[in-house]
Amino acid sequence: MSAVDDLAFFQRVAQAGSLTGASRELGLSLSAVSKRLQQLEARLGVSLAARTTRRLALTAEGERYLKRGAMILDDLGDLENSLRDQSAALSGRLRINATFGFGRRHVAPLISRFAALHPQMELLLELTSFPVGLDEQGFDINIRVGEPPASRWIARRLLANRRMLCAAPGYLAQSPKLERLEDLARHRCLIVRENDSDYSLWRFEATDETRTPRAIRVQGRLASNDAEAMTRMALDGHGVLLRSWWDVHEHLASGELVSVLPQWQGIRADFHLLYSERARESARIRQFVDFMTAEMAGRVPPLS
C-alpha cells in the first residue's frame, strides 16, 4: 500500500469513529481493519488511536495525521482536476456542515442536485444542533447564520435573512392589541432556546432610517430547543413567534401566519457559506460554492 492509500484509509477509519464502523464502511472484516491500522502505526512508529471495537480515540499524533492527511488528499485531488480538461468531471470528497433545520430544508436538496450533476464526487453532509468550530472535524464547507468571522475563512453570502414577529390570525383575534414592542409583555410568546443566547431577550431594529435598536424581555409557557416545533405552535394559535424569514415565508404568504409590528424587525441573520483561504483554487469547492449561491437564490423569496 502507498502512503496515499494509508492516508485515505485512516481518514475513513477516523470518520467512522470505531473499528466496527470502519469495517462496515470499507467492506472489510474487523480483523483486517485492525491489522492494517497496526501496520500503519508500525510503519510510522507512533500510536494513532486508542481503540476498542466500539470507539476510536485519536492520539495527538493521530489528530495531526488526520488533519494534514486530509489537506494532502484535497491538494492531490485539486491537482488532478486542474490537469484535466475543463470539461472533465469533478472528483474527490467534500465535507459540509450545517445546522439541522436549515440543513434539512435547504442545504440537503441542493446537495442532492449537485451530486446528480457530479456523479464522481463524494459528498458528506453532517448536520449538527450547533455549528462546529471552524477548525474542527476537517469540514471543507461550513454554513453559518449571522456575521461571518473575521478570520482566514472566506465568506460568501448564501441567503439574506431576518427574524420577524408573526402569529396566527386566530390568536391575534382573541388577544390584547399589539401596537408597540412593550405590548409583548401582555402576550404569550413562543420561545426558541437556541445556542447559548439569552433566548428570552428579543432584539429588534426600527424599520425607519434610524435603525434604532431595541431589546425586549418576553415570557411564555411554551418553549423548545427545536424551532420547527415552535413554528407549529404558532400555526396552532399558541402565541407570538420571532422566527427567521426562511422558515416562515410560506406560512406568511398563505395567511396561516401574519406579520405583526412591521415597524420593528429582528436583527439580520444572513446565512454565509465559509471555506478556508487555502481552498480558494480548489475546483471542487469553487464550483460547489457557485452552485449553492446561485441555486439558493430561487428557494426563498427575497426580503421585502
Phi, psi and omega in degrees: 000141179278168177298324179295318177299320179295319177300313181295320179299313183292326175302314183293320179296313182296318181290330177291331175086352179199161177293323179296315178297319179295323178300315179295315185292322183272348181071030180242163176288158179300319181293326179292319178295315180298317181295318182293322178295320177297319179295322178296315179296322179294320179295320181278337180078022179219159172271128182264335184200143167270130187216152162238181179293336185259343186212145179234124178241113184289141171282175177300321178293323178294319178298318179294317180296321179294311184292310180291327178296319178298320179295318180295316180295321177296316180297321179295316178297319179294321178298314180296319178297322182290335181277342179279169174298154180299334181275355183291155183290142173288149176217174180105187186241143171233132176249126187237135176243135175211167177276161190303303188299304180294324180297315179294313188287320191235325182284312183301315179299324180286324176296322177301316179291321179295320179298322179294328180283335185230075188293347179268358179268150175251122185239124181242114177257121178245118180261135182227155178296321179236150177298138177281161176300143186298332181260008181263151169068359173069033178285141176278325184231130174240128179252118189232154174255143179101188182295133179290153181288148174275088186210192180284001178275138176271134182244130171242128180290125183267323184202128173284134188208146173222156169271146182217154178277136178206163180199162177285143179305322180297321178295314183295327183294334183246017183241165177301157179300145181236091186242338180227158178303325181298336180292343179300335179297337181262008183242154172281120180253142181263116193255127176259120182267081183255145175053211181252020184285164173281087195291342178268000176258107183267132185250140184222165169230142175293145181277353178280184186292344181286331183053037182301127178277146175218153174224133183233132175277127182241168177213158179186160184270354180242128179212156179201155173274001180247116184294325180297326177295320180289328174297320177298320178298320178295318179297329180276002174085027184270351179160193182265137184239138169255108189218157183291146178306318183299332186271331188243359186300324180293321179291327176291320180294325182278344183089000177296328173235152176233147178287139177237155182048057183297345177287352176233140177226151178294161181296157181299143179218057182293151175264134178237148176255121186248138173214158189285154180303323183289346181266008184304324184267004181287122180296322180298310182291319181300315181289324178295315180297315179298319180296312183297316182291325179288316185283328181295331182300332181269357186269330183232128179301148179296152177296137178281000000 
